[in-house]
Amino acid sequence: MNTDTDTHMATDTHMDRDRETDTEPQVGTHAGAPPAAEWVRLNLVFHPALEDAVTGALMADPTLPGFTLLHAEGHSSDFAHASIREQVRGRIDRRVLWVVIERERTAGLLAALRQRIASRDVRWWMEPIVAMGRLA
């Protein structure tokens, strides 16, 4: 799987330098995808202990385009499941994972994740991709 962030988060004002008429960002498209595809960023936030299970579930599907994994800290007033270290710091360790994928594939991906990881400690949401591309 490709974990390069440039695969997932770029807005390009000139997709192809050889193409004279392509000076606007590509909206809702991705290399190799039909122009009608609607792309979203699926965001997953979860406890670090679930990192191997979540990434393993994603890597089990060779058709996925790749993902980006970030180490993060959550801020909340609910420290019921926080470690003593997290309670003292006032922050909870989390992982954030981004997958840019066609919207029509998200239900299947979420179902596969639910089947392999039955945890209320995985929060998800989707955001529309307005434009994407590469800088060169």
N, CA, C and O atoms as a DFTB+ gen file, in Angstrom:
544 C
 N C O
     1  1       0.832      -1.176       0.000
     2  2       0.000       0.000       0.000
     3  2       0.880       1.244       0.000
     4  3       1.949       1.254       0.610
     5  1       0.448       2.248      -0.655
     6  2       1.175       3.505      -0.729
     7  2       0.746       4.372       0.437
     8  3      -0.446       4.612       0.625
     9  1       1.704       4.844       1.223
    10  2       1.367       5.698       2.356
    11  2       1.820       7.124       2.134
    12  3       1.827       7.916       3.077
    13  1       2.195       7.472       0.932
    14  2       2.615       8.840       0.655
    15  2       1.438       9.781       0.768
    16  3       0.380       9.524       0.193
    17  1       1.604      10.860       1.494
    18  2       0.518      11.818       1.635
    19  2       0.200      12.513       0.336
    20  3      -0.913      13.009       0.161
    21  1       1.173      12.564      -0.608
    22  2       0.878      13.249      -1.863
    23  2      -0.169      12.515      -2.671
    24  3      -0.777      13.109      -3.561
    25  1      -0.403      11.237      -2.390
    26  2      -1.443      10.483      -3.077
    27  2      -2.816      10.943      -2.624
    28  3      -3.798      10.790      -3.351
    29  1      -2.887      11.496      -1.444
    30  2      -4.188      11.714      -0.833
    31  2      -4.598      13.160      -0.645
    32  3      -5.797      13.435      -0.598
    33  1      -3.697      14.074      -0.539
    34  2      -4.094      15.431      -0.223
    35  2      -3.353      16.424      -1.102
    36  3      -2.303      16.939      -0.717
    37  1      -3.879      16.684      -2.242
    38  2      -3.252      17.697      -3.079
    39  2      -4.318      18.375      -3.912
    40  3      -5.244      17.735      -4.410
    41  1      -4.174      19.674      -4.054
    42  2      -5.007      20.413      -4.985
    43  2      -4.062      20.963      -6.032
    44  3      -3.119      21.687      -5.712
    45  1      -4.312      20.623      -7.266
    46  2      -3.392      20.956      -8.341
    47  2      -4.052      21.954      -9.268
    48  3      -5.160      21.713      -9.747
    49  1      -3.398      23.063      -9.527
    50  2      -3.968      24.049     -10.448
    51  2      -3.505      23.829     -11.869
    52  3      -3.921      24.551     -12.776
    53  1      -2.647      22.842     -12.079
    54  2      -2.216      22.541     -13.437
    55  2      -1.849      21.060     -13.505
    56  3      -0.689      20.694     -13.316
    57  1      -2.853      20.198     -13.780
    58  2      -2.690      18.749     -13.717
    59  2      -1.645      18.224     -14.689
    60  3      -0.904      17.306     -14.337
    61  1      -1.556      18.759     -15.880
    62  2      -0.682      18.212     -16.893
    63  2      -0.056      19.379     -17.651
    64  3      -0.749      20.074     -18.394
    65  1       1.210      19.593     -17.477
    66  2       1.857      20.744     -18.110
    67  2       1.827      20.659     -19.626
    68  3       1.917      21.687     -20.297
    69  1       1.704      19.459     -20.183
    70  2       1.659      19.307     -21.630
    71  2       0.274      19.597     -22.207
    72  3       0.135      19.801     -23.413
    73  1      -0.727      19.615     -21.371
    74  2      -2.085      19.837     -21.835
    75  2      -2.387      21.323     -21.735
    76  3      -2.447      21.862     -20.630
    77  1      -2.576      21.987     -22.846
    78  2      -2.716      23.439     -22.869
    79  2      -3.993      23.933     -22.211
    80  3      -3.987      25.017     -21.628
    81  1      -5.086      23.184     -22.281
    82  2      -6.370      23.674     -21.792
    83  2      -6.651      23.286     -20.360
    84  3      -7.668      23.715     -19.815
    85  1      -5.807      22.497     -19.720
    86  2      -6.079      21.997     -18.379
    87  2      -5.421      22.882     -17.331
    88  3      -4.370      22.531     -16.794
    89  1      -6.030      24.030     -17.034
    90  2      -5.462      24.934     -16.042
    91  2      -6.294      24.995     -14.777
    92  3      -5.902      25.674     -13.828
    93  1      -7.416      24.319     -14.728
    94  2      -8.272      24.296     -13.548
    95  2      -8.047      23.005     -12.769
    96  3      -7.650      21.998     -13.355
    97  1      -8.295      23.015     -11.446
    98  2      -8.180      21.791     -10.663
    99  2      -9.158      20.740     -11.185
   100  3     -10.234      21.062     -11.690
   101  1      -8.758      19.489     -11.050
   102  2      -9.630      18.392     -11.427
   103  2     -10.624      18.174     -10.289
   104  3     -10.219      17.935      -9.151
   105  1     -11.892      18.251     -10.580
   106  2     -12.921      18.140      -9.565
   107  2     -13.484      16.735      -9.576
   108  3     -13.959      16.250     -10.603
   109  1     -13.425      16.071      -8.398
   110  2     -14.025      14.757      -8.242
   111  2     -13.404      13.684      -9.109
   112  3     -14.069      12.697      -9.424
   113  1     -12.148      13.842      -9.509
   114  2     -11.509      12.830     -10.329
   115  2     -10.204      12.394      -9.700
   116  3      -9.661      13.082      -8.835
   117  1      -9.709      11.269     -10.130
   118  2      -8.451      10.708      -9.668
   119  2      -7.831       9.998     -10.852
   120  3      -8.556       9.514     -11.722
   121  1      -6.540       9.923     -10.911
   122  2      -5.866       9.290     -12.048
   123  2      -6.473       7.924     -12.330
   124  3      -6.557       7.081     -11.436
   125  1      -6.892       7.707     -13.559
   126  2      -7.444       6.425     -13.965
   127  2      -8.924       6.248     -13.682
   128  3      -9.501       5.233     -14.073
   129  1      -9.549       7.190     -13.023
   130  2     -10.960       7.062     -12.684
   131  2     -11.814       7.769     -13.725
   132  3     -11.384       8.757     -14.320
   133  1     -13.014       7.269     -13.944
   134  2     -13.904       7.985     -14.852
   135  2     -14.261       9.342     -14.259
   136  3     -14.347       9.466     -13.037
   137  1     -14.473      10.368     -15.092
   138  2     -14.735      11.711     -14.587
   139  2     -15.961      11.794     -13.675
   140  3     -16.053      12.711     -12.859
   141  1     -16.894      10.865     -13.794
   142  2     -18.117      10.932     -13.009
   143  2     -17.944      10.417     -11.581
   144  3     -18.860      10.566     -10.772
   145  1     -16.796       9.815     -11.243
   146  2     -16.587       9.269      -9.912
   147  2     -16.603      10.379      -8.868
   148  3     -15.983      11.426      -9.055
   149  1     -17.307      10.148      -7.781
   150  2     -17.321      11.096      -6.663
   151  2     -16.366      10.574      -5.601
   152  3     -16.544       9.470      -5.086
   153  1     -15.370      11.357      -5.278
   154  2     -14.341      10.951      -4.331
   155  2     -14.582      11.602      -2.979
   156  3     -15.032      12.745      -2.894
   157  1     -14.271      10.848      -1.912
   158  2     -14.376      11.337      -0.543
   159  2     -13.121      10.942       0.212
   160  3     -12.404      10.020      -0.175
   161  1     -12.874      11.655       1.288
   162  2     -11.833      11.222       2.217
   163  2     -12.538      10.597       3.402
   164  3     -13.287      11.259       4.120
   165  1     -12.288       9.311       3.595
   166  2     -12.802       8.608       4.763
   167  2     -11.785       8.789       5.876
   168  3     -10.613       8.447       5.721
   169  1     -12.240       9.329       7.000
   170  2     -11.390       9.579       8.158
   171  2     -11.705       8.550       9.227
   172  3     -12.871       8.337       9.558
   173  1     -10.691       7.916       9.764
   174  2     -10.849       6.982      10.882
   175  2      -9.979       7.478      12.026
   176  3      -8.811       7.805      11.822
   177  1     -10.538       7.534      13.222
   178  2      -9.784       7.920      14.418
   179  2      -9.948       6.791      15.417
   180  3     -11.067       6.358      15.693
   181  1      -8.817       6.302      15.971
   182  2      -8.896       5.123      16.827
   183  2      -7.725       5.070      17.805
   184  3      -6.743       5.798      17.660
   185  1      -7.847       4.200      18.799
   186  2      -6.818       3.994      19.809
   187  2      -5.603       3.338      19.153
   188  3      -5.762       2.497      18.268
   189  1      -4.391       3.712      19.575
   190  2      -3.186       3.128      18.977
   191  2      -3.136       1.597      19.041
   192  3      -2.520       0.964      18.184
   193  1      -3.773       1.005      20.039
   194  2      -3.775      -0.455      20.151
   195  2      -4.479      -1.118      18.964
   196  3      -4.270      -2.302      18.700
   197  1      -5.304      -0.365      18.257
   198  2      -6.028      -0.906      17.102
   199  2      -5.306      -0.669      15.773
   200  3      -5.812      -1.055      14.719
   201  1      -4.131      -0.040      15.815
   202  2      -3.432       0.325      14.577
   203  2      -3.183      -0.877      13.666
   204  3      -3.481      -0.818      12.473
   205  1      -2.643      -1.963      14.213
   206  2      -2.348      -3.131      13.377
   207  2      -3.618      -3.739      12.796
   208  3      -3.631      -4.156      11.638
   209  1      -4.681      -3.793      13.584
   210  2      -5.938      -4.367      13.094
   211  2      -6.542      -3.516      11.982
   212  3      -7.000      -4.050      10.972
   213  1      -6.545      -2.203      12.160
   214  2      -7.127      -1.304      11.159
   215  2      -6.292      -1.311       9.880
   216  3      -6.832      -1.477       8.786
   217  1      -4.979      -1.130      10.012
   218  2      -4.146      -1.105       8.814
   219  2      -4.118      -2.471       8.133
   220  3      -4.071      -2.546       6.905
   221  1      -4.146      -3.536       8.903
   222  2      -4.190      -4.879       8.331
   223  2      -5.458      -5.115       7.535
   224  3      -5.424      -5.727       6.468
   225  1      -6.579      -4.631       8.053
   226  2      -7.851      -4.774       7.341
   227  2      -7.818      -4.015       6.024
   228  3      -8.340      -4.497       5.019
   229  1      -7.214      -2.840       6.015
   230  2      -7.125      -2.063       4.775
   231  2      -6.153      -2.701       3.783
   232  3      -6.424      -2.736       2.583
   233  1      -5.041      -3.197       4.273
   234  2      -4.061      -3.808       3.378
   235  2      -4.549      -5.153       2.826
   236  3      -4.016      -5.647       1.833
   237  1      -5.546      -5.734       3.460
   238  2      -6.098      -7.003       2.973
   239  2      -6.853      -6.820       1.659
   240  3      -7.092      -7.795       0.946
   241  1      -7.229      -5.589       1.332
   242  2      -7.939      -5.309       0.080
   243  2      -6.964      -4.673      -0.907
   244  3      -6.685      -3.477      -0.815
   245  1      -6.445      -5.457      -1.850
   246  2      -5.460      -4.913      -2.792
   247  2      -6.031      -3.883      -3.759
   248  3      -5.271      -3.228      -4.473
   249  1      -7.349      -3.725      -3.799
   250  2      -7.939      -2.736      -4.707
   251  2      -8.007      -1.342      -4.101
   252  3      -8.321      -0.381      -4.803
   253  1      -7.719      -1.218      -2.808
   254  2      -7.736       0.115      -2.189
   255  2      -6.552       0.930      -2.690
   256  3      -5.483       0.379      -2.951
   257  1      -6.738       2.249      -2.826
   258  2      -5.693       3.093      -3.399
   259  2      -4.534       3.398      -2.458
   260  3      -3.527       3.941      -2.913
   261  1      -4.622       3.082      -1.199
   262  2      -3.596       3.436      -0.223
   263  2      -4.203       4.310       0.859
   264  3      -5.374       4.682       0.778
   265  1      -3.421       4.636       1.862
   266  2      -3.932       5.443       2.968
   267  2      -2.792       6.181       3.630
   268  3      -1.620       5.881       3.405
   269  1      -3.154       7.148       4.449
   270  2      -2.194       7.924       5.226
   271  2      -2.519       7.730       6.696
   272  3      -3.675       7.863       7.097
   273  1      -1.514       7.415       7.507
   274  2      -1.686       7.188       8.934
   275  2      -0.923       8.262       9.706
   276  3       0.266       8.480       9.475
   277  1      -1.615       8.923      10.618
   278  2      -1.010       9.989      11.431
   279  2      -1.101       9.645      12.908
   280  3      -2.061       9.013      13.346
   281  1      -0.114      10.056      13.666
   282  2      -0.174       9.949      15.119
   283  2      -0.760      11.264      15.621
   284  3      -0.335      12.342      15.204
   285  1      -1.740      11.166      16.521
   286  2      -2.447      12.366      16.969
   287  2      -2.720      12.282      18.462
   288  3      -2.490      11.257      19.104
   289  1      -3.217      13.392      18.993
   290  2      -3.651      13.457      20.384
   291  2      -5.063      13.997      20.414
   292  3      -5.363      15.020      19.799
   293  1      -5.926      13.306      21.132
   294  2      -7.305      13.750      21.271
   295  2      -7.479      14.536      22.559
   296  3      -6.866      14.224      23.580
   297  1      -8.309      15.543      22.499
   298  2      -8.615      16.362      23.673
   299  2     -10.095      16.187      23.974
   300  3     -10.942      16.413      23.110
   301  1     -10.404      15.783      25.204
   302  2     -11.790      15.492      25.572
   303  2     -11.951      15.654      27.072
   304  3     -10.971      15.677      27.817
   305  1     -13.181      15.765      27.499
   306  2     -13.449      15.789      28.941
   307  2     -13.707      14.385      29.471
   308  3     -13.846      14.199      30.680
   309  1     -13.774      13.388      28.580
   310  2     -14.025      11.998      28.961
   311  2     -12.708      11.236      29.019
   312  3     -12.146      10.868      27.987
   313  1     -12.222      11.006      30.231
   314  2     -10.976      10.270      30.413
   315  2     -11.234       8.920      31.072
   316  3     -10.345       8.366      31.717
   317  1     -12.434       8.392      30.915
   318  2     -12.805       7.129      31.558
   319  2     -11.890       5.982      31.148
   320  3     -11.603       5.106      31.964
   321  1     -11.433       5.969      29.920
   322  2     -10.594       4.874      29.434
   323  2      -9.157       5.320      29.176
   324  3      -8.387       4.604      28.535
   325  1      -8.799       6.492      29.671
   326  2      -7.453       7.015      29.450
   327  2      -6.473       6.401      30.439
   328  3      -6.828       6.062      31.568
   329  1      -5.237       6.269      29.988
   330  2      -4.187       5.805      30.889
   331  2      -3.872       6.916      31.895
   332  3      -4.295       8.060      31.728
   333  1      -3.134       6.563      32.928
   334  2      -2.745       7.571      33.924
   335  2      -1.898       8.650      33.252
   336  3      -2.075       9.838      33.523
   337  1      -0.983       8.242      32.379
   338  2      -0.147       9.201      31.645
   339  2      -1.017      10.165      30.847
   340  3      -0.772      11.371      30.851
   341  1      -2.028       9.643      30.167
   342  2      -2.919      10.496      29.375
   343  2      -3.736      11.420      30.259
   344  3      -3.975      12.575      29.904
   345  1      -4.166      10.918      31.411
   346  2      -4.938      11.757      32.339
   347  2      -4.082      12.912      32.843
   348  3      -4.568      14.039      32.948
   349  1      -2.827      12.653      33.153
   350  2      -1.929      13.696      33.646
   351  2      -1.670      14.734      32.558
   352  3      -1.679      15.935      32.828
   353  1      -1.440      14.270      31.326
   354  2      -1.174      15.181      30.205
   355  2      -2.421      15.910      29.750
   356  3      -2.328      17.010      29.205
   357  1      -3.584      15.319      29.962
   358  2      -4.830      15.931      29.496
   359  2      -5.105      15.672      28.023
   360  3      -5.913      16.366      27.407
   361  1      -4.433      14.676      27.460
   362  2      -4.585      14.321      26.048
   363  2      -4.573      12.799      25.923
   364  3      -3.916      12.102      26.696
   365  1      -5.305      12.303      24.941
   366  2      -5.399      10.866      24.702
   367  2      -4.724      10.549      23.371
   368  3      -5.011      11.184      22.356
   369  1      -3.828       9.569      23.380
   370  2      -3.153       9.167      22.138
   371  2      -4.169       8.557      21.176
   372  3      -5.015       7.756      21.573
   373  1      -4.074       8.942      19.925
   374  2      -4.969       8.443      18.883
   375  2      -4.192       8.263      17.598
   376  3      -3.096       8.800      17.434
   377  1      -4.768       7.509      16.697
   378  2      -4.290       7.398      15.328
   379  2      -5.380       7.962      14.434
   380  3      -6.569       7.776      14.693
   381  1      -4.966       8.649      13.384
   382  2      -5.892       9.181      12.384
   383  2      -5.472       8.574      11.053
   384  3      -4.303       8.637      10.671
   385  1      -6.424       7.993      10.359
   386  2      -6.137       7.361       9.081
   387  2      -7.035       7.975       8.032
   388  3      -8.240       8.118       8.240
   389  1      -6.440       8.345       6.886
   390  2      -7.185       8.923       5.768
   391  2      -7.124       7.977       4.585
   392  3      -6.060       7.473       4.227
   393  1      -8.270       7.745       3.990
   394  2      -8.358       6.975       2.747
   395  2      -9.158       7.820       1.767
   396  3     -10.295       8.193       2.058
   397  1      -8.581       8.126       0.614
   398  2      -9.323       8.808      -0.443
   399  2      -9.848       7.710      -1.361
   400  3      -9.081       6.933      -1.930
   401  1     -11.160       7.665      -1.493
   402  2     -11.810       6.544      -2.162
   403  2     -13.090       7.021      -2.830
   404  3     -13.649       8.051      -2.453
   405  1     -13.546       6.276      -3.813
   406  2     -14.824       6.596      -4.439
   407  2     -15.932       6.416      -3.403
   408  3     -15.942       5.436      -2.657
   409  1     -16.853       7.358      -3.364
   410  2     -17.929       7.324      -2.371
   411  2     -18.698       6.016      -2.411
   412  3     -19.093       5.497      -1.367
   413  1     -18.915       5.479      -3.600
   414  2     -19.693       4.243      -3.741
   415  2     -19.018       3.046      -3.084
   416  3     -19.676       2.036      -2.837
   417  1     -17.729       3.132      -2.797
   418  2     -17.009       2.018      -2.169
   419  2     -16.954       2.111      -0.648
   420  3     -16.507       1.169       0.006
   421  1     -17.394       3.217      -0.078
   422  2     -17.227       3.411       1.368
   423  2     -18.074       2.448       2.198
   424  3     -17.614       1.970       3.235
   425  1     -19.286       2.159       1.770
   426  2     -20.143       1.250       2.547
   427  2     -19.498      -0.125       2.657
   428  3     -19.500      -0.728       3.730
   429  1     -18.950      -0.622       1.561
   430  2     -18.286      -1.920       1.585
   431  2     -17.040      -1.912       2.453
   432  3     -16.780      -2.867       3.185
   433  1     -16.272      -0.836       2.370
   434  2     -15.063      -0.726       3.184
   435  2     -15.415      -0.672       4.671
   436  3     -14.781      -1.344       5.483
   437  1     -16.415       0.118       5.024
   438  2     -16.830       0.202       6.433
   439  2     -17.367      -1.138       6.927
   440  3     -17.113      -1.516       8.071
   441  1     -18.099      -1.857       6.092
   442  2     -18.615      -3.183       6.477
   443  2     -17.462      -4.151       6.735
   444  3     -17.501      -4.925       7.692
   445  1     -16.429      -4.109       5.878
   446  2     -15.266      -4.977       6.075
   447  2     -14.532      -4.619       7.367
   448  3     -14.088      -5.506       8.095
   449  1     -14.404      -3.331       7.651
   450  2     -13.759      -2.905       8.893
   451  2     -14.572      -3.348      10.107
   452  3     -14.006      -3.820      11.092
   453  1     -15.882      -3.200      10.044
   454  2     -16.741      -3.623      11.164
   455  2     -16.634      -5.126      11.412
   456  3     -16.660      -5.578      12.557
   457  1     -16.514      -5.887      10.338
   458  2     -16.417      -7.343      10.464
   459  2     -15.120      -7.754      11.158
   460  3     -15.107      -8.692      11.955
   461  1     -14.042      -7.056      10.855
   462  2     -12.741      -7.412      11.426
   463  2     -12.450      -6.715      12.744
   464  3     -11.687      -7.233      13.559
   465  1     -13.051      -5.536      12.972
   466  2     -12.770      -4.743      14.170
   467  2     -14.089      -4.294      14.778
   468  3     -14.627      -3.252      14.403
   469  1     -14.603      -5.061      15.698
   470  2     -15.859      -4.699      16.352
   471  2     -15.520      -3.853      17.583
   472  3     -15.460      -4.368      18.700
   473  1     -15.299      -2.557      17.371
   474  2     -14.900      -1.678      18.460
   475  2     -15.613      -0.338      18.353
   476  3     -15.685       0.261      17.281
   477  1     -16.132       0.114      19.471
   478  2     -16.733       1.449      19.514
   479  2     -15.638       2.519      19.579
   480  3     -15.931       3.714      19.532
   481  1     -14.401       2.097      19.686
   482  2     -13.286       3.033      19.785
   483  2     -12.736       3.431      18.418
   484  3     -11.652       4.007      18.328
   485  1     -13.473       3.127      17.362
   486  2     -13.107       3.595      16.021
   487  2     -14.206       4.538      15.564
   488  3     -15.348       4.125      15.364
   489  1     -13.860       5.781      15.405
   490  2     -14.814       6.802      14.936
   491  2     -14.481       7.113      13.492
   492  3     -13.309       7.166      13.119
   493  1     -15.507       7.320      12.677
   494  2     -15.271       7.615      11.262
   495  2     -16.206       8.717      10.787
   496  3     -17.264       8.950      11.372
   497  1     -15.799       9.385       9.723
   498  2     -16.649      10.332       8.990
   499  2     -16.060      10.505       7.597
   500  3     -14.909      10.151       7.343
   501  1     -16.870      11.055       6.703
   502  2     -16.426      11.295       5.327
   503  2     -16.466      12.784       5.017
   504  3     -17.295      13.526       5.542
   505  1     -15.551      13.199       4.155
   506  2     -15.513      14.569       3.669
   507  2     -15.415      14.538       2.142
   508  3     -14.664      13.734       1.589
   509  1     -16.158      15.397       1.463
   510  2     -16.062      15.399       0.011
   511  2     -14.707      15.938      -0.463
   512  3     -14.123      16.823       0.162
   513  1     -14.232      15.397      -1.557
   514  2     -13.022      15.908      -2.196
   515  2     -13.482      16.880      -3.268
   516  3     -14.136      16.480      -4.231
   517  1     -13.149      18.139      -3.113
   518  2     -13.549      19.165      -4.061
   519  2     -12.658      19.137      -5.288
   520  3     -13.130      19.289      -6.415
   521  1     -11.366      18.942      -5.064
   522  2     -10.413      18.866      -6.154
   523  2      -9.196      18.099      -5.660
   524  3      -8.905      18.080      -4.464
   525  1      -8.484      17.463      -6.595
   526  2      -7.278      16.733      -6.229
   527  2      -6.391      16.573      -7.446
   528  3      -6.864      16.654      -8.580
   529  1      -5.127      16.348      -7.220
   530  2      -4.201      16.140      -8.317
   531  2      -2.783      16.110      -7.791
   532  3      -2.557      15.917      -6.596
   533  1      -1.850      16.298      -8.665
   534  2      -0.431      16.329      -8.301
   535  2       0.160      17.661      -8.739
   536  3      -0.342      18.277      -9.679
   537  1       1.196      18.104      -8.089
   538  2       1.798      19.391      -8.421
   539  2       2.711      19.313      -9.631
   540  3       3.041      20.343     -10.218
   541  1       3.119      18.137     -10.009
   542  2       3.982      18.008     -11.201
   543  2       3.489      16.892     -12.087
   544  3       4.081      16.628     -13.134
